[in-house]
Amino acid sequence: MNFVPKRSLFTRITILFFSGICIFFLIRCGKFDAPAKYIPTASDTVRYLANDTDFANPERGFYRYTETHANNYTPLDSNQMKQWRTLQQADGGGNYQIYSTLVFRYFVLDGLTGTALPSALLTEIQADFDLARAAGVKLIPRFAYTLNAHPGTCSDGTDCPPYGDAPKTIVLQHIAQLAPLLQKNDDVIACLQLGFIGTWGEGYYTDYFGDASANGAGKLLDSNWQDRIDVLKALLTALPTDRMVQVRYPQIKQKYVYGIDAPVSSAPLTAAQAFTATDQARIGMHNDCFISSPDDEGTYDDYGTSSTPRQGATSVLTSFAAADNQFVAVGGETCDDTYSPENNCETAGMVQTVLNNLHYSFLNCSYDNDLNNIWVSGGCMDNIKKNLGYRFVLTNGLFPASSVQAGMQFKFTLNLVNNGYASPFNQRPAVLIMRNQSSGKETVFTLATDPRTWYTGNVQVNETISTDPAMVKGKYSLFLYLPDNSPSIAARPEYAIRLANANCWEASTGYNNLSVTLTIN
């Protein structure tokens, strides 16, 4: 028989005590490898109030329409453009008021379909860019050779040939002449529209690039697609790589990216491909008959090839546009009110739903107000005015509750909502400004986040700041600054993004006050 000594009473009590402690911590902690998460205290959190009013913001909203002609040049008016940045009545009989930071600019090259652009015209165009810069707005340029339709007894009846545009050799020559202007003034070019081809520069009624109307073949041939691709390539090359070209029909982007035989089911741009300065990432869309019919008057047609017919493709091409448009510049104009009630406000219509699904950043305020005014009477115009493009609303932020030692890191989080239909389509930095409350000296930190990826819906920005060991001790006010990316206008508050929050906007600087005081010691 083996002898097992009895434990003393003290030993048994000790074992029971430590066993109880272990059981207690197992119950409290669950598993030792899953420590409790840090929950910020109330003092860490700053909550923000939304501002529900309309106001000016760059590269979004209702634009102002202007045109000028090579044979009778009328320059832009800088004072008028400054007024457009304030709350003003819409043009063309619009029953609503708007803030406009975008100016559509038609450059009509009358009488230049067989000759080079005169140097005097190039000087006048440069002056327009200078005037826009002085006024604090950006242009959406489109070059065209004619804005005049010729109704008659031709098969189409709406516009009869000859239409009055220029052959490809002249178009390419003109683009080459304009390239230095486009490069020099990209800071005040929001985006460029393809233009050049056909009446109004819309690529439909054309003498040289394939007449898809009933007056011509009713579709496009392979050679027509190649000619259009060549013009688009020339414009993409003429522009700096940080600017986009808008095309009138989504199918031209598919043909450009995937080849002339690309089907309408071709893949749209992805998030990984977006904002990479490739040609695919730089082709946006303008729809000049927005919500005017089921296919927007041929916007979503398959225009065929030499070996395939023209046919409807509304469903598949609108699906392509909905996905692709999230990452590019999208805008346009309405053109009539016959597509009713679909083009009305919800719930009878679907205009806001379509604007949101297709990620519209801007619309024309002067055409067609037969439709635009219905959005006023229908009660959705105020929402459309505010939600075209981006509209960022801070909800709350998490900041250090205690002081930070100079030379050490600190983290912060911003939670916001983008209530707009789109995100910004041009690159711009996000900057944290720390302003010393005693001296006013500002310390600037460029953040890692890209505002172009602040898509519609909830957005969270998590950042780590490395302070300078030489940073002066004291209390600092924190600001979020979203300036333009171009050095020439980066310091201009007119070109900085304003958040839709109360007591936030500092108009003199373009900063957004985060209502935070951080102590550096």
N, C-alpha and C positions, 0 to 999 in steps of 0.2 A: 504494500500500500504506500502510495506517495503522500508525503506530508506537505500540505499547502498552508502556510501560516495565515492566520487571520489578519486583515487590515485593521489598523487602529481606528478608533472613532474619528480622530482628527483627519486621518488620511481620507476616510470615506466622505467626510464633510467637504474637504478640499476638492475632491473629484466632482462631487455634485455641484459645487459652486461654479467651477470652471465649465462644466457641461452646460449649466444653465446660461452662462454668458455666451457660449458658442451658439446654443439654440436661439437665444435672443437676437444675436447679430445675423444669423441665418434667416430668421423671420423678417428682420428689418431690411436686409440687403438683398434677399433673394439669392443671388449668385455673387461670389466675390469678384468675378470678372465683368460685372455690369454696374459700375459705380453710378451714383446718383448724378443726374445732369445738373449743370449750373443753370439756375433760373434767375434772370436779372431782377434786381430789386426795383421797386417802383421809381426810385430816383434815377435809374438807368434809362428809363423810357420817356421819350418826348412824344406827345400826341399832337397832331396837326388838324386844323380846321380847313375844310375845302372852301374854295371861292367859286361860286356857281356863275359868275358873270363871264361875258365874252370880252376878249382883249386881243391885241395884236401879238402874233408869234411868227417867227421867220419860217419861210418855205412851206406854208400851209394856208388853208382857208379859201375864201372866194377871191379870185384874181380879177384885176382890171384889164380890160381889153384895149389895146392900142394898135394902130397900123400906120405905116409910112411907106411912101412910094419913091423909088429911085428917080423917077422923072419929076417928082414934086415933093421933095423931102420936107417932112414936118417933124422937128425934133421933139423929144420928150420934154415935159415941163417939170422941173425939179420941185417947184413949190406945190404943184398939183399932186405929185407923188407923195410929198410929205403929208399933205392933207389926207390922202388915201390911207395913210397909216393910222389916222384917227377915225372915229365913228362917223361914217358918211353914208348918204343914200346910195343904194345900188344903181348902176347905169341901166339904160334900156327899159325904163318903166318898172324897175324892181320895187316892190312895196316893202322893202326891208332895208335895214342899215347894217353896214359891215365894216370891219377893220381889214385892210388889204396890205399885205407885205409883198405880194407877188404881182407883177405886171406882165401880162402876155404881150409880146411884141412881134407883130407881123412886119417883116422886111420884104416888100413886094418889089421884085426886080423887073419892073416894066421895061420892055424894049431891049432887054439884055440877053435874049435867048440865043444870040449868035455872036456875042462879043465878050471880052473880058470886063470885069467890074472896074469902073473908073476909080482912080485913086481918091477923088473928091468924095465919092460915096463911102469908101472905107473910112475916111476921116469923119464923116457924119455919123457913121455907125459907132465909131469909137467915142464920139461925143455923147451919144445916148448912154453908153455904158458908164461914162463918167458921171452923167447926171443921175443915173439910178443909184450909183454908189453914194453920191452926195445926199440923196434923199433917204437913204437907209432901206432901200427895197432891193429885190432881186428880179431878174427878168427870166421869162420863159420864151426864148426866141424861136421863131419859125421863119424860114426863107421860102418864098414861093414866087412863081413867075406871073400868076394871074389869080385873081379872086372872083373873076366874072364868069358865071355860067351863061350858056347860049341856048336857051330853050328854043325848040323848033319842031320841025316835022321829021326829025330823025327817029330811028327805032326806039331809042330811050326816051326822047322828048324833053327830059329835064335839062340835059346839057348835050349840045351837039358839037361834033368836031368841025374844024380844028379847035382844040382846047386852049392852046397857047403856052404850053410848058416847053422846056428845052431838052435837047438830046443829051445823052449821058456824057459825051465828051465835054460839053459846056458845063454841065453840072459839076463834074469832077474838077474842072478848071476853077470854077467859082469857089468850091469848097477849099481848094488849095490856097486861094487868095485870102479866104476868110480865116484860115487856120491860125495865123499869128494873132488875130483879134480874139479868137476864142480862147487861145492859150493865155493871152495877157489878161483877160477879163473873166476868167472862170470863177473868181471870187463872187461876182454878182450875177452869175448864171446859175439859176436853181437847177435847171436841166434844159436840154435842147431837144426840140422836136424834129423828126426826120425831114419833113417838108420836101421842097424842091420838085417832087414828082406829082404832076397832075394839078387840076383846078384846086385851089385852096391849099395845095401841098398835101393833099390827103391820099394821093396814090391810086385814085380810082379812075377818074376821067383823064386820060393821058395820051398824048400823041406818040410817045416814044417808049413807054415801059410796059406795054401790054394793056389794052383796053378791055377790062373785064365787064363792061356794061353791055347792054344789048346792041350798042353801036359797033362793038368789036367782036372778039371771039367769045365773049361771055365768060371767059375764064383766063387764067394765066398759063403761058407756056414756060418750059424750062429756061429758055433764054431770057424771058421777062423776069423770072425769079433771080437769075444770075445778075442781071443789070441792077435790080433793086438791092441785092446783097452787096454789090460793088459800091453803091452809093452809101449804104449804111456803114460799110467798112471804112469808107473815106471819112465819114463824120466821126466815127469812134476814134479814128486815128487823129483827126484834127483837134478833138477835145482832149484836155488832160484826162488821165485815167481815173481821176476822182470825180468825174462828172458822167451823168447818164444821158443816153439818147432815147427818147420815147418814140415808139412806132405806133402807127394807126391801127394795125390789125395784129392780133397775137400770132397768126400763122407766119408772118415774116420773121419773127424771132425764132420759131421752130426751124424754118428753112435755113436761117443763118447759122444756127448752132449745130444742127444735125444733118444738113445737106438738103438739096432740092427735093429729094424723094421722101423727106421726113413726113411721117403720118401725123394727123392731128392729135393722136394719142401720145406724142412725144413727151418725154419727162420734163416737168417744170424744174426751176431752180430749187435747190435744197438749202437748208440752213448752213451746211458745211461749205457750199459753193458761194454763198451770198457775201457781198462786200469784200471780194477778193481782187477787185480791179481787173478781172478778166472781162472779155467782151460779153460773155453770157451774163455776168453779174451786172453789166452796165446798160442793158437794154430794158427799158420800161415800156409803159403803154399810155397812150392818150386816146380816149373814146369820145369822139365829137358827136355822137348821137346816143348819149347815155340814157338808158331806160326808156327808149323810144319805141321799141317793138320787141318781140321775143328774141330776135337775133341782133337787136340794135342796128337795124338797117344794113345788114351785111357784115357788121363787125365780126361776127362769129361764124362766118361762112368758111368752108373749105373751097379755095379758089382753084383747085386742081393743078395739073401739070400737063405736059405735052401728051402724056399717056393716060391721064385720069380726068374725070369730069369735075365740074364745079358741083358742089352739093352742100346741103345744110350740115352744120356740125355744132349747133348751139350748145348742146349739153356737154360735149367733151371739151370744147374750147373754153367755155365758161369755167369748167372745173380746172383746166390748165391755168387760166388767168387767176382764179381764186388762190391757187397755190403759189404761182410764180410772183404775183403782185405783192405778196407780203414783204418782199425783199428789194423792191425797186420803186422808182418814181411813177405814180399813177395819178391821172387827172383827166380833165376833159370838159365837156359842156353838154347840156341838154339840147334837143333840137326841135321838139314839138310835144304836144300834149295828147296825142291820139292813143297812146298806150295806157288807157285808163280802165279800171282803177289801179292797175299794177304800179303805176308811177306815182301814186298818191302816198300820203302818210299812212303808217300803220294805224289800225288793223285792217282797214279796207285795202290799203296798198302795201308796198314792200320796199319803199325807197331807202329807208335807213338800213334795212337788212342787207340790201344789195350793196350800198356804199360800204358797209362794214365787211361783208364777205369778200369784196373786191379791193378793199384797202385803199380807198380814195384819199388823196392828200389835198386836192384842190379842184375847184369848179369855176366856170365863167359866171360872173355876176350880171352880165348884160345879155346873155342869150342862153336859153330861150325863156324869158320871164313869163310867158304864158303858162309854163310848167312851174318854174321856180316860185311864182307867186301863190300857186296852189299849196305849196309847202307852208306858206305863211298862214293862209286861211285854214289849213288842215292841222296846224298846231305843232309841226315838227321842225320848222325852220330854225328856231333857236337852238335845238339840239344839233342840227346839221352844221350850223355856223360854228359851234364850239367843237364838234367832233371830227370835222374834216382834218385829216392828218393826225397828229399826236395831241393828247391832252393829259399831262402828267399831274397827278394829285398825290402828294405825300400823305400817308396815313399815320405812320409813326416811325420813330428812329430809336435805336439803342446805342447809347454812348457811355463812355467810362463814368462811373459814379464818383470816382476819386481823382485826385491830381495825377499827372503823368510826369515822370522825370525826363528832363531834356536828354535826348539821345536814345530814349527807349521807344518801343513801339506801342501803339494803341490800336484797337479795332473799333469799328462802328458798322452798324447795319441801317440801311434805309429801306422801308417798305412803302411802296407806292403802287398806284393803279394807273394804267394808261387807258383812259376812257375814250380815246380817239380811235378812228378807223384804221390807223396805220402808225408806224414808227418813223422817226426821221430817216430820210433816204440818203442824205449826205453826211459824210464823216464829220464829227465834232468831238472835242475832248470833254470829259467830265472832270472838274477840278474842285478840290476842297480848298477853300480860302480860310486861313486862320488870321484874324485881325486882332492885334494887341489892343486891348481896351484903353490903355493909357497913352500909348504913342501913336496908335493908328497904323503902325507898320504891319504889312501883310506878308504872310508866308504861304507859298503856293505849293500844293501837292497834286500832281496829275494822277487820277485814279485809273484803275485797270479796266473798269467797266466801259462798254461801248453803247452809247445811247441809241444807236441804230437797232440794237437787239432788245430794246425795251418795247416789246410787242404788245398788242392790245391785251388787256387783262392785268393780272397781278405781276408785279416786278419786285424782286429783292436784290439789293445791292449790298454786298459784303466786301469791306475794304480793310486793309491793314496799312497804317501810316507809320513810317519810320521818321521820328523827329530828329532834328539836328542837335548834337550836343551843345552847340553854341547858341541855341535858341534862347532868347531873353526870357527870364522867368516872369510870370505874371498871368493875368486872366485874358483869355482869348475868346472872341466871338467866332462862330463857325458859319460858313456860307457854302452853298453848292452853286457852282458857276458852270454854265453850259454854253461857252462862247462858240463863235464860228471858227472853223479850222484854218481859214486863210489869214496869214499874218497881216495883210492890209486892212482887214476889218475886225480882227480878233478882239480888239479893245472897244469896239463899238457896241453899246448896250442894245441898240436896235436889232442887232444880229444875234443876241443871246436868247436862249430859251427861258421863258417864264413859267414857273410852276403854278398850277391852279389852286393856290392856297391863300388863306387870309393872312394879312400882316407878314407877308413873305418877300415880296418883290422890292428890291432896291433899285429904283429906276435910274439913278445916276451912274450906277456901275453895271447893271445887268446881273447882279448877284441875287440868289435866293437865300434868305435868312433862315437858318435851321433852328433858331431860338435855343441855342446851346452855348453855355459858357464853360470852357475847359481851362483848367489851371495847369500851367507848366511850372514845375519847380526844379 
